[in-house]
């Protein structure tokens, strides 16, 4: 036996063992469990079964084909569990809607019936070729749908100066881990099959490390405090405030003041700073700085289009930016080009 084999078996099998422990804890042993935690437990359970199948297949010569069928069947449900975990976490869902139940039940019935009509033991080539490709395609589709739900967090990765919330970091970690395992398995089909199991092990350790911090666990595994839920701004009120903000920003051009603060704008619309911040984040998906800088960039673009004697630096100051460097970096971040490129 190759000397690397025992090490690879230990690392991959340990990941499977820890995966089962974590999934069982989330599903059965955690007190005051939330709906997202159940979906997370199911996601890790499906991954653990799938990875367990890989370890069994690589390190066991006497294979029971039923185990391989169970592993691929679990793989079929990984994507949908990821999708509903992210959705339930973002929406802070309390109950599973009927549509979710029907969706999951439909996928479960399909893979079970397929396995009964065309069992792996009788149709091994079917499972190794067409069924496996279909299963991975379904996983990939749900990865795309899940990524779309957290697209704003993904885009933050490519923007400088964007802060992440704990939930955003966590969902990115879970999503990226699942994506890497998916990629590892698709590559491993042609090269090194155990790659997926090793990727799962290391991804799981990253997840566990993230959860070691008590603050992270409190934010991710508990409902938001009731005092914050009660303060959610109604849609009609939010639309009215947003319209008021637009009128004030266009008429008074408050953004031209480089020292403009959140409390100053809140005072203009006669609401608290906390409520304004909540409105910008929840309803517009923007921080206060990003909201103000968008107006500054629009002002700068208008000045750049005009025939005037201003230098680029002067235009930046005129639009409300506090320095040349901030003007250039923020302008490029929002428009995708530098001020000079835009002017040309």
N, C-alpha and C positions, 0 to 999 in steps of 0.2 A: 504493500500500500504506500502511496506517495506520502511523504512526511507532512505535506500541507493539508492532506485530507482530514486528519483529526482536528486540526485547528479550524478549518472551514466548517466542519460539522458542529463543533462547539459553538462558534460564533452564530451560525445560522439557527441552530436548534435552541440556543439561549434566547434569541429574539422571538422565536415561536412561543416558547414557554412563558416569557414575560408578556407577550401579546395576549395570550389566553388569560393570564392572571389579571391584567389591566382591564380586559373586556368583561370578565366575570365580576370584577369589582364595580365597574360602572353599571352593569346590568342588574346585579342582584344584591350587592352588599353596601352600596352607598345610601346613606340615610337622606331623606328629603331630596330625592333625585328629581332632576328637571328633564323635560322631554329631549332637549338637545343631547344630554348625557347618554340617553338610551341609544340615540342614533350614532353617537361617537362609539359607544360600546359595540354596537352592531358592525360599524365600519371596521374597528380593530379586530373583531371576531372573524369577519369575512376575510380580512387580510391574513390573519393568523392561520386560518384553515388553508388558504391558498398557498401560503409560504410553507406550511407543514407538508403539503403535497409535494412541493419542490424538494424539500429536504429528504423526504421519504423516497422520492424518485431517484435522486442523485446517489444516495448512500445506501440503498437497499436493492440488491439484485433480485430477490424474490418478491416481485411486486404483485399486490392485489389490485387489480384494475378498478375495483369499486372505489378504492381510496382516491385514485386519480380522477375519477368522475366526480366525486364529492368536492375535490379541490377546485376543479374547473367550474363546477356549479356555484361554489362560493365566489369565485372570481367574477361571475356574471352579475353578482349583486353588489360588488364593491363600489362601482360608480354611483348607483342610485342611493346608497347609504351615505356617501360623501355629499351628494347633492342635497339630500334632505337634512343632513347634519348642519351644513352651512346655512341653509334656508331657515331652519328652526332656530339656529343661534342668532341670526340677524334679526329675525322677527320675534324672538323671545316667545316662541310658541308654547302653549300650555297643553293643548290636546292635538292629537293627530287628525287632521281633516279627513273626511270620507274619501276625497279624491286621492290623497296620499296613500290611504290604505288600499284602494283599488289599484292604484299604480304599482305598488310594491307587490301586492297579491298576484297581479297579472304576470309580473316578471317571475315571481317564485313558481307559480303554476306552470308557466311555459318551460322553465328549465327542469322542473320535476317530471313533467309529462314527456319532455324530450328524452330524459334519462330512462324513463320507463319503456318507451317505445323503441328507442335506439340505445340500449345500454353499452357502456364502454367495452365490456367483456366480449360482446358480439360484434360491435362496430368500432374497433379501435382506430382505424384509419379515418373514419368520419369525425371522431372527436379530436384527433391530432391535427386535422387539416381544416375542414370547413367550420366545424363547431368552435374550435379554438379561435379561429380568425373572427368569427361572428361575436364571440364573447368579448374579445379584446376591442373590437370595434364599438360595442355597446359601452364598455368601460371608457373608451376614448371620448364618445359623445357626451357622457355625463361629466367628464373632466372639463370639456369645453363649456358646458352649461354652468358648471360650478365656478369656473374661472370668470365667466361673465358676471355672475352675482357679486364677485369681489373685485371687479375690474378697477374700481377707484383705488383700492389698496394696492393692486398690482402696478398701476400707473405711478403711484407714489414712489416706487422703487427707482424709477428713472428720472425723478425730479429732485433737485437739490433743496434742502431746507424743509422738507415735508416730514412732520412728526407723525408717528404711528401710535394708535391707541393699543392697549394690551390685547383687546379682542382682534384688532386688525393683524397684529403680529401673530397671534395664535392661529387664526384662520389661514394666514399665509403659510405658517409652518405645517399645518395639517394638509393643506392643499398641495404644497410643494413636495411634501413627503410622499403623498399618494402619486403625484405626477412622476417623481423620480423612480418609484417602484414600477410604475407602468412602463416608463422608458427602459428601465433595466431589464424587464422581462421581454420586451420587444427586441432589444439588442441581444439578450441572452439566448433567444431562440436559435440564433445563427452562430453564436460564439461561445459564451460561457454561461450556462443555464443557472448556476448558483448565484449569479449576480443579483437577481431579484431578492433572494432570501437575505443576502448580506446587506443590501440597501435597506430592506425593512428593519433589520436589526439596528443599524446605525441611526435610522430615522426615528425608531422607537426610543432609543436612548436620548435623542435630542428632545423628543416630546416629554419624556419623563423628567429630564433636567429642567425644562421650562416650567413644569408643574411642581417642582420642588419648592419654588418660591410661594409662600403662603398667600402673598398679595395676588399673584396670578390666579391661584386656585379660587380665591374668594370672588374675583371678578368673573371668571369663566364658568364656575359651577354653581353660582347662586343667582337668583333673580335680582334685578336692579332694585334698590330701595324704593319703597312705595312713595316716598316724598317726591322722587324724581318722576315717577310715572304720572302722578297727579298733575304735574306741571306741564304735561305735553300740550303744545299749542295746537288748537283746532285749525283745520285746513282753511276755513273761511277767514279766521282772524289772521293767520299767517299770510294769506294772499293779500289782505288789506295792508299789512305792515310792509310787505315786500314792495307793493306799489308805492306806498308812501316813501320808502327808502329810495326808489328809483327817481321819483320826482325831486326829492331833496338833493340827491347826488348830482342830478343834471342841472338843476336851477342854481344851487349854491356852490357847486363844485368843491365840496369840502375836502375831497381827496388831494387837492393841490397843496394842502397844508402837510408838509412832511412829518409833522409831529402829531398828526391825527391819531386819536386813541379810540378804543372801543367805547369808553364811557362818554366821549364827546358825541359820537354818532347816536348812541342810545339816548342821550339827552335831547337831541334834535327830534327824535321820533317819540319821545316821552315814554320810554319803557326802560326796564332795568338792564344793566349790562349783561347779566346772566341770561335774561330772556332773549336779548339780541344775539348773543353768542349761540344759544340753543337754536334759534331760528335759522341763522346762517349755516350751521352744521347740519341740522336735521332736514330743513326744507330746501336749501340751496346746495348742500354738500360742499361748503367752502369755509375756510377759516376767515376770520376778520381781515387778516393781512392780505390773503388772496383776493378777497372781495374788493378791497380798496385798490389793490395793485392792478386789477382788471380795468378799473376806470382810469387809472394813471396811464396804463398802456394805450388805451383808446385815445386819450388826450394827446399822448406823444405821437401816435400814428397820424392824428389829424394835423399836428404841427409839422410832421415830417413831409406830409403831402403838399403843404403850402410853400410858396416862394417867400422865404424870410431870411434875414441875416444871421439867425441863431446857429450856433455850433451844436453838435449833437449833445455835448455835455450840458449846454444851456437849455436845450429842449427837455432834457431829463429833469433838470431842476424846476423848469416851468411846469412840468406835468405833476410835480409833487414828490419826486424821488429825492432822497436825502444825500445820495452820492452817485458818482459816475458809475462805480462798479455795480451798485445795486440796480441802477437803471439798465445797464447792459445785461446783467444776469437774469433779471426778472422779465425783461422784454423778450429775451431769447427763449426763456422757459415757457412763456405764454404763447408767443407767436411762432416759435420754431426757427427764428432768424434774428440776426443782430439788427440794431437800429440802422446801421449803414447799409446792410443788405436790403432792408425794407425800403429805405429811401431810394435806392437804385431801382 
